[in-house]
Amino acid sequence: MNGKVLCFFQESTKFKLRYSTLGFHDVAKLDDGTMWATSFAITSLSEADEARFVDLITRAVS
C-alpha cells in the first residue's frame, strides 16, 4: 500500500462509544459495484466475525 494506512480499529472504551469500529481507507480494495461498506460496528466478536474480518482484510490488500 506504499506506506498508506489501509484500515483502523477504534476501541469503544477508549473513546467512550457504544461500539468499536473496524474501518477501511480508500486504498482498501473492497470495491463492490457503486456502493460498499467502509466501516463496521462491533459490539462483541465471535469466531465468525473474526473470520469475516480476516477475509475483508485479505481482500483489502489483494
N, C-alpha and C positions, 0 to 999 in steps of 0.2 A: 504494500500500500504506500510505499515511498515515504514512510515516516508520518503518514496521516493517521489520525485516530479513526478506528473502524467502528468500535462500539463502546458503550459505557454502562456502568451499573450505578444506580443511585439508591443507596440504602434508606429505607423508610425511617428507621430510628434516628439516624444521623441528622436527617432533615425534618424530623417530626411530621412525617406524612403518613397517610393511611396505608399506602402500599409502596413497595420498592419498584424500581423501573429498570428494565434492560432496554437500551435504545441503540440504534444504529445511525451512523452518519451517512452522508451521501455517497461515500466511496464504497459502501457495502453493496455487493451485487445481489440484491434481493428483488430487483425489479420484476413485477408480475403484471403485465398489461399497463393500464394507465393509472392504477392505484394499488398501493401495498402498504402494509404496516411498517412503521419505522421505530416503534417502541411498544413495549409490553408491560402491563401492570402485573405485579407479583405479590400475592398475599401469603402464599406458602409455596413450597417447592416439592413436588412429588418426583418420583423417578421418571414418569412420563414427561413431565415438564422439563427435567434436566435433559432428556433425550431430544426433545424438541429444540431446546436452546443450542445443544451441540450441533444439530442439523442446521439451524439457522446460521450459526457462526461459521460452520464449514462452507455453506453456500455463499455466505457473505465474502469470504476470502478467495473463492474459486474463480 
